[in-house]
Amino acid sequence: MVEQFGAQRPAQDMETKIITVLLIENNPDDVQFLRAALRDTARVCFQLEPARNLKESLARLARGGVDVVLLDLALPESSGMDTFHAIQGQARDVPILVLGAADDETLAINAVHAGAEDYLVKGRVDSPLITRAVIYALERTESRKALHKAEERYRGIFENSVAGIFQTTPEGTYLDVNPALTRIYGYGSREEMMSKISDIARLLYVDRNRRAEFIKLMKEKDVVRDFEAQIYRKDGSIIWISENARAVKNARGEILFYEGMVEDITARKAAEEKLRFSEMRFRSIWQKSFEGMRLTDEQGIILGVNPARSRACRRRS
């Protein structure tokens, strides 16, 4: 039986949220009390669905559409935490508020630790208390769901990024690394890499002073951008990396850990070195050649001449 109660809202008020409350209670007097106690607010209208036993309750939960459960643990065929666990298994992520006939601290603690949103003593709840408890339970559940989704998105980026991602302590140990970073550094798994590199300055950086410079920049600016360094891979080979990182702090401004991204720039550094060598070789030939040379643009305009060409021009003049 579905009962909508409290102040009636106009049907056209689309901003009013209807909250479906499954009340699992076999005492008619308690059902009547809770029916009267739950009150609509300016934005919420409660819809009560009583269930008298465990079988009826599980069947209703299986159909879905329940927003919150008010649960009396003493049912005809079940009692105590056995009742809670049975309902919790079917309710999944629906918040459960436990209703107790007595102020049983042990039962209350056990219920909350097992996942109940709250433990309310029937004889001590009034209308504002039960209404707030239901609304707060829903708000906490929605916040957890939003946080869980955000964590799932972050974990998806973390696991699938082509860039290496890390979290380290200021002291120089890894808190977490993603698969891309383990591949860049030549390790088979994050567990292996985190266990092998127990001191980043000593075991990772070719020049240990680079870690100290990294930390110094973090303390001064809270961020490090394009921080280049040479590091040892697992097999002992050396590669170049570029790091972008930030300091994560607590409310007191104390650094908790560093987190950031790593890019393997070994190929780029090799290309830069080849270019630098080519430029040096060209400059050497340009400067030392006995043959006169000139540099022109596409239109034939002279952009420069080498010393030999300059000397030849002076002799002819």
LOTORLUM-117351 format. One record per residue (C-alpha): x, y, z. Coordinates in steps of 0.001 Angstrom, whole numbers, padded with zeros to 6 digits, always signed. Example, Ala and Ser with C-alpha at 12.3 -4.5 7.8 and 13.67 -1.06 7.14 Angstrom:
residues 2
+012300-004500+007800 +013670-001060+007140 
***
This chain:
residues 317
+000000+000000+000000 +001388+003397-001034 +000571+006427+001076 +001512+010036+000272 +001295+012262+003285 +002223+015605+004802 +001395+018961+003239 +000016+018439-000240 +001931+020152-003050 +000309+021445-006237 +000603+018923-009056 +002135+021538-011353 +005010+022286-008950 +007721+020474-010896 +010447+021439-008423 +008961+019300-005648 +010914+016061-005206 +008934+012969-004207 +010908+010668-001896 +009710+007064-001730 +010184+005712+001802 +009959+001961+002412 +008926+001546+006069 +009688-002006+007221 +007672-002268+010427 +005138-004820+011697 +003759-002719+014551 +000662-000780+013335 +001077+001848+016065 +004648+002598+014973 +003545+002772+011340 +000864+005279+012309 +003341+007337+014334 +005911+007493+011540 +003205+008318+009014 +002356+011352+011103 +005973+012203+011959 +007353+012479+008439 +006534+015916+007093 +006958+017472+003674 +009348+020394+003341 +009306+023208+000792 +011106+021018-001745 +010341+017438-000654 +007201+015310-000537 +007372+011881+001150 +005608+008832-000236 +005333+006035+002350 +005196+002321+001459 +004804+000088+004555 +006023-003541+004574 +005229-005867+007466 +007785-008661+007099 +011107-009585+005520 +009665-011415+002503 +007382-008533+001595 +010241-006035+002077 +012693-007929-000130 +010096-008262-002879 +009431-004497-002814 +013138-003651-002922 +013619-005992-005869 +011117-003950-007906 +013267-000806-007437 +012198+002801-007059 +012817+003029-003295 +014778+006101-002179 +015269+005322+001512 +014500+002500+003952 +013278+002865+007545 +013980-000520+009116 +012777-002079+012345 +015222-004904+013051 +012595-006968+014955 +010467-008667+012297 +008339-011814+012668 +010810-014078+010810 +014058-012216+011436 +015710-010002+014070 +018823-007980+014870 +021708-007681+012430 +020441-010683+010447 +017512-008498+009412 +019807-005622+008516 +022123-007735+006373 +019196-009309+004521 +017720-005902+003687 +021123-004390+002884 +021850-007154+000383 +018721-006296-001595 +018786-002524-001029 +022274-002156-002581 +022960+001617-002569 +019628+002663-001017 +020280+004356+002375 +018955+002499+005436 +017966+004098+008731 +017543+001593+011559 +014652+001957+014014 +015274+000489+017462 +012831-000086+020286 +015540+000690+022863 +018676+002787+023141 +021045-000117+022450 +024493+001434+021920 +026118-001832+020828 +023423-002521+018250 +023580+001076+017049 +027365+000920+016571 +027152-002450+014809 +024447-001179+012456 +026305+002011+011541 +029577+000133+011065 +027750-002323+008794 +026526+000559+006612 +023365+001998+008194 +023043+005761+007813 +021671+006230+011320 +020152+004483+014342 +016992+006056+015728 +015186+005082+018939 +011471+004984+018248 +010374+006563+021503 +012774+009485+021101 +012126+010644+017561 +009840+013522+016712 +008711+014913+013385 +011646+017302+012747 +014205+014654+013774 +012914+011848+011540 +012435+014235+008607 +015961+015616+008910 +017400+012119+009330 +015798+010918+006086 +016839+014006+004093 +020397+013978+005455 +020724+010260+004677 +019706+010922+001078 +022098+013872+000763 +025024+011838+002118 +024204+009001-000270 +024073+011357-003257 +027391+012901-002208 +028999+009456-001999 +027622+008530-005418 +029010+011738-006939 +032364+011137-005275 +032410+007540-006489 +031717+008657-010066 +034481+011255-009854 +036873+008628-008515 +035906+006249-011322 +036578+008971-013923 +039929+009786-012331 +040853+006105-012124 +039946+005652-015790 +042232+008527-016778 +044934+007273-014409 +044901+003728-015730 +044580+004507-019443 +046706+007632-019851 +049624+007360-022275 +051566+009702-019985 +053123+008449-016770 +051246+009581-013645 +052615+009416-010099 +052080+010340-006475 +055116+010505-004174 +055834+011469-000602 +058134+014459-000002 +060596+011948+001496 +060943+010170-001835 +058750+007060-001913 +055973+006289-004364 +052358+006274-003186 +050957+005281-006567 +052034+004991-010210 +050005+004240-013312 +050715+001538-015913 +052192+004052-018371 +054863+005101-015873 +055833+001507-015157 +056292+000982-018901 +058372+004161-019260 +060644+003038-016426 +060782-000558-017669 +058951-002356-014831 +056379-005109-015155 +053861-003769-012632 +053227-000902-010250 +053845-003217-007304 +057291-004144-008601 +058274-000552-009333 +057039+000799-005995 +058872-001931-004088 +062127-001519-006020 +062343+002287-005929 +062307+002997-002203 +064429+006158-002495 +063707+008235-005613 +066731+010532-005288 +069184+007653-004874 +067677+004945-007071 +065951+006850-009880 +067756+010086-010726 +071164+009864-012426 +072043+013188-010766 +070744+012928-007181 +070765+016721-006880 +067870+016937-009335 +065481+015549-006726 +066617+018221-004265 +066076+020879-006935 +062612+019418-007622 +061670+019660-003933 +063082+023189-003662 +060906+024357-006545 +057874+022664-005008 +058380+024453-001694 +058791+027794-003434 +056061+027612-006070 +053885+024542-005310 +054262+023532-008986 +057025+022278-011264 +056737+022536-015037 +058922+020978-017734 +061411+019696-015174 +063948+017679-017166 +066194+014998-015716 +067954+011765-016588 +066740+008654-014798 +067700+004994-014574 +065292+002428-015999 +065006-001020-014421 +067628-002497-016789 +070137+000246-015940 +069716+002172-019178 +069348+005934-018947 +066524+007991-020432 +065479+011628-020336 +062146+012586-018749 +060146+015780-018356 +057942+016215-015271 +054966+018463-014535 +053838+018207-010935 +052103+019975-008070 +052156+019849-004294 +048989+018601-002580 +048512+020226+000833 +046216+019846+003823 +044102+022603+005402 +047130+023810+007397 +049198+024258+004264 +051427+021247+004946 +052546+019203+001930 +050928+015774+001923 +052353+014465-001335 +053410+015405-004848 +051454+014316-007902 +052186+014821-011556 +052901+013488-015013 +056051+012178-016686 +056915+012189-020386 +059773+010236-021947 +061704+012865-023956 +064715+010710-024828 +063974+010819-028576 +063510+014575-028483 +066756+015093-026598 +068590+012883-029096 +067163+014912-031991 +068162+018157-030258 +071679+016818-029755 +071984+015797-033418 +070761+019228-034471 +073190+020944-032119 +076062+018803-033446 +075082+019558-037057 +074967+023264-036300 +078394+023123-034634 +079868+021216-037567 +078365+023644-040071 +079645+026616-038079 +083109+025082-037913 +083204+024518-041683 +081725+027975-042295 +084291+029685-040127 +087414+027689-041051 +086921+026912-044734 +089433+028403-047200 +086645+028463-049754 +084412+031497-049904 +080789+030795-048987 +077662+032847-048967 +074155+032244-047580 +071198+033473-049621 +067424+033316-049357 +065054+031976-052025 +065161+035293-053912 +068948+035251-054055 +069413+037986-051505 +072678+037465-049612 +072079+036842-045914 +075674+036246-044921 +079199+035381-046056 +081907+033385-044325 +085321+034843-043370 +087058+033443-046498 +084486+035104-048746 +084786+038319-046821 +088575+038337-047212 +088293+037657-050953 +085894+040550-051368 +088237+042904-049522 +091201+041901-051765 +089222+042577-054933 +088208+045955-053647 
***
